[in-house]
Amino acid sequence: MSEFLHEECGVFGIHNRDGSDISIRMYYGLFALQHRGQESCGIAVRRGNEIVCHKGMGLVAEVFSPAVLSGLNGSAAIGHVRYSTAGRSVYENAQPIVTQYSKGAISIAHNGNLTNADRLRSELSEKGAIFQTDTDSEVLAYMIAGNRVKTHSIEMAVAEMMNVVRGAYSLLIMTPGKLIAARDRFGFRPLCIGKIGGSEVFASESSALDAIGAEFVRDVLPGEIVICDATGMRSVTPNPPGKPSHCIFEYIYFARPDSVIDQVSVYEARFRAGRLLASVHPVEADAVIGVPESGMDAAAGYSHETGIPFVRGFYKNSYVGRTFIKPEQSMRLEAVGIKLNPIRGTVSGKKIILIDDSIVRGTTIAHIVGMLRKCGAKEVHVRISAPPFLYPCFFGTDVPTGDMLIAKANTIEQIARQIGADSLGYLDIGSLSRMIGDEKHEYCDACFSGDYPKGSVDDKEEPKKQ
């Protein structure tokens, strides 16, 4: 189990109406979502009644060369960047998934995690389904294909699937005639709609729309199915949506700061988190520094609220990929030093406030505090722009089971001693709505509160953290 929380997957799609070359737009759209997954990536393209796909292990720039992209133009395309929260990190599990069935070809790109996937997979296997992967996404593909044989349209097949599955999913589905976007009825995972030159664009984050010059239109609503075909774009909401439960950790850590998710600016949310931290956990110090990248905006907010200078405390090596070799557990902390190194002149002889987004097991933050001490910091006061992790997440965030969480078995004071900090303060759970900036905004904070949205977990199956 790694100390680091990992990003979600990311999806991106274009329904091409102006005959332009969409391969480059797909490339840059996925490139803008690279932070959400660095294990594998892929693009599936529609050409007439055929769907062709290229995918591979590694980063977008590694998998897609100019030569490969030259063969990926068509009337529609969907793409995916992956971090595995369910299923192994192997080529077979890379997305999009392309399946042939009696009605033709179908391709799926999925962000999220199903809580009843094991039961559904077992039921499908008993009916003769042969699975090529161990991902939730293939379960969705089989269900949609099976439903399509019995219904009048692909969107009806998707609606039938949504009646049965539980958990989190933002989906892009492509057939020879349609491109469909669907979001689970709680809206756990983000998904938005854009337009460029008359073509519809779908993306996990609005920053990916910006990357290709597309105009943001709106977010896909919880429980909504959006259909793009030759007649235009339309939407249906066949099932009543649940209570909106947008993942709070998108705003704290996962999303890019230049994204706007469900009408909330990610940067502004993080800046407010820093200001709230300063109001409830003030301390005298000489400088505020943030752990790159997601701790930086909260650090700026803390500095703004207190007047304590915000300085750059670390150099982050941007050329070290997140998949660089760590052959042994003993090397993982050394790997932190390869990616992150204190700037001695800004910390030596000073009392430092160190802002980070979360503590999982405590090993990494302890190492970072130790690096600051080694560089001569007189005091290190750690402030975390989220509440303590106390419960696992079943919806696609890589929060481990409770016995791996340092906050589950330790008090704040005990954690501070274990990580070597002079003091420690977390954002309290009651401040999350103020961080969002809208007390009416509904979100899921189950990893902090244990309050899982009603109906999000299959009553017949206890979800397992994968």
Sequence and secondary structure as in RCSB ss.txt:
>XXXX:A:sequence
MSEFLHEECGVFGIHNRDGSDISIRMYYGLFALQHRGQESCGIAVRRGNEIVCHKGMGLVAEVFSPAVLSGLNGS
AAIGHVRYSTAGRSVYENAQPIVTQYSKGAISIAHNGNLTNADRLRSELSEKGAIFQTDTDSEVLAYMIAGNRVK
THSIEMAVAEMMNVVRGAYSLLIMTPGKLIAARDRFGFRPLCIGKIGGSEVFASESSALDAIGAEFVRDVLPGEI
VICDATGMRSVTPNPPGKPSHCIFEYIYFARPDSVIDQVSVYEARFRAGRLLASVHPVEADAVIGVPESGMDAAA
GYSHETGIPFVRGFYKNSYVGRTFIKPEQSMRLEAVGIKLNPIRGTVSGKKIILIDDSIVRGTTIAHIVGMLRKC
GAKEVHVRISAPPFLYPCFFGTDVPTGDMLIAKANTIEQIARQIGADSLGYLDIGSLSRMIGDEKHEYCDACFSG
DYPKGSVDDKEEPKKQ
>XXXX:A:secstr
  SS     EEEEEE  S   HHHHHHHHHHHTGGG  SEEEEEEEETTEEEEEEEES HHHH  HHHHTT  SS
EEEEEEE  SSS SSGGG SSEEEEETTEEEEEEEEEEESSHHHHHHHHHHTT   SS SHHHHHHHHHHHHHHH
SSSHHHHHHHHHHH  EEEEEEEE SS EEEEE TT  S  EEEEETTEEEEESSHHHHHHTT EEEEE  TT E
EEEETTEEEEE  S   S  EEHHIIIIIS TT EETTEEHHHHHHHHHHHHHHHS    SEEEE TTHHHHHHH
HHHHHH   B   EEE TTS TT    SGGGHHHHHHHHEEE HHHHTTSEEEEEES  SSSHHHHHHHHHHHHT
T SEEEEEESS    S  SSS     GGG HHHH  HHHHHHHHT SEEEE  GGGHHHHHT TT  EE HHHH 
   TTSS TTS     
